[in-house]
């Protein structure tokens, strides 16, 4: 599905240490960036902010989003998910992150193992590597820099809205195809593409 971007950034709820700056792609993450627990806490507080959630008006047939001011300058997004929408299998290019469902429900399909950092186009996954999480309002998760997943709004009638936050800034997203236990690298999207 195509994505539509909402026009303006929105200030999310209170942020820890707003004087920090985020790491740039290609640089080492700073030690003072928020921890995974802090990222998840930011996503939870943002998802519980009714005024913030109401600021995003879902599009009829496409995912839509609005950029937020993340903690410590981290990248953060408020996303609307029409019924049946999904991300496809992807990673976040070495960035860690967290997300929390604010409205509706999302399903995350992920791998229990980290993928090799490079040097492959097709990878056969061992049995038992799949994980599924149902994430209703207020529920979410944090993940490390080599996490691969797919997020889906499986409802046929209800929209979902969620908050996502990443550090350092996401430099690339690797898109994967999946057939059974075979994962194939399909595309690399650079930050300037979105």
Secondary structure by P-SEA (a helix, b strand, c coil): cbbbbccbbbbccccccccbbbbccccccccccccaaaaaaaaaaaaacccccccccccccbbbbbbcccccccccbbbbbcccccccccccccccbbbbbccbbbbbbbbccccccccccbbbbccccbbbbbbccccccccccccccccccccccbbbbbcccccccccbbbbbbbcccccccccccccccc
